[in-house]
């Protein structure tokens, strides 16, 4: 039993380190925070973490298949811009126009009210998944290297986002914004369930932040089943040895397409939340780039190898949370804002370099080249 | 296609197709301007030289990027290496400005190389971290504002002046190009670079000090980025925040469009030159057409995918 546990820990040393590091950092943060260990702090932190955590999950899946998706930030931005049109929540519904090449097309109107919002969320997530599906098809059927293929499709998605929102704007339903970016208690009050959140059994749960619940739900209901499915296992197999996976008769092409589609879906979730949180759509190119690069950093810190085949999206979530908590520290320790980017960079470098110290133990130099 | 009429190696084909695509861009752009304004600015040597002058900065960055891509690595620290070189060169000023700028590039390249070659951190993540550190250092140095320092006269004359009607920046780009081409084709180091890109373990067993070569490659890329930063500061008479951000992805795109394999080991420098010219002309045609940023991004992405579908397709892994 203990042997079994020891083996499991050794196999997952990356993710275990990430979880421990996060726990230590977060407890320290709450101890140092004047309002530490309170629901308000927790809610604020999970709002700030959610989008990056989703993008880290998105990045993980292609990386496991030894690809890299440089378009996750672009997909996030594009879905956010769509959301700023589809989730306005006006009772009468929103008319949809398309102005292109001097043509003025009327596309019909989008339903309003609750059903309109639910439909809008589904459409936004579908757009994200579709963008990922296109990435997968370009990689698999176009046989273009993922890193350069997603670089190109990312430019296309950013273009679409800029077309939708040349300047930041749009609107998101206020109730939706309030319900999803606060605690479960506020959520219940806004959507009128559990006696508006006053039910006796519900009180002990009311402090939990909604984004945290969403994150857990997505990890449990989307990632875990995928990982245990044939396609999920094929993704891992492709990442560790594509030739061997092919010889074993695994559905390689479908696994890669599924990996990129899932990445698009996760990135779409992130974009949707970011739009809801900021109540607007913004085709911000630097922000898209920063999110893409931070997602790669989260994946590495979360113990997933960039070579593919080992790691997990759960680890990447912790990687993303570590990155964010580090920046929370700047706020309470009075580090000059001008020095913050420097510290962020140094910490990232230190983290990956310490993780790489294993090379000093390698006896045969040839083992380094794989 | 018979082997007699067109005896092209697989490295030459992309270059030829990319060159043909440049012609297509020129013709399409000229037809457009002729129909709309009744003139053909794209065919005037003055205009072309001016565009190439702007392209020289991208060309120098791409030359360094190509060497790193050839050993199957990538350098994401280019944007802030370039900006740091420009900012330090302008704030030092005087005769030391250019050596300081190049020195910054060399130093960053050295750090990148040591991290990638000796610590074996994937270059994707290590250079990303170094980029963040350089950005942090420059934000701390400038206080986050636009630096008030100006480029020296030598920097300005190298980047913006003309000799015999030809922009000086083009001479610098040409010199860099000749050096890189000779390095890749006529020196042992060049052979090592291709060998490492194909199979590092094999190159190591053949007696190549692969780690030292990797460091040298990153140093070359860093110095190229530094040189581009110094010139760009000279061209715009000052350094500014985020001046390198527009050079990272286009330089990778130019290298790949020129037929260099993103997985390393294959590609010719001529291809990178053609790739840079293609991207510069595409940009200038799109700006003549008054294309909004949204359309530019879409077309830019589609062109990369299209070019790679024509000649960049990998082989299926079957064993």
Interface residues (C-beta under 8 A of the other chain):
Chain A: X68 X138 X142 X143 X144 X145 X147 X148 X149 X151 X152 X153 X154 X155 X156 X158 X159 X160 X161 X162 X163 X166 X242 X243 X246 X247 X283 X286 X289 X293 X296 X297 X300 X306 X307 X338 X339 X340 X341 X342 X343 X344 X345 X346 X348 X349 X352 X353 X355 X356 X357 X359 X365 X366 X368 X369
Chain B: X74 X76 X115 X118 X119 X120 X121 X122 X124 X125 X126 X128 X129 X130 X131 X132 X133 X134 X135 X136 X137 X139 X140 X143 X144 X199 X200 X201 X204 X205 X210 X242 X245 X249 X252 X253 X256 X262 X263 X292 X293 X294 X295 X296 X297 X298 X299 X300 X301 X302 X304 X305 X308 X309 X312 X313 X314 X315 X316 X317 X318 X319
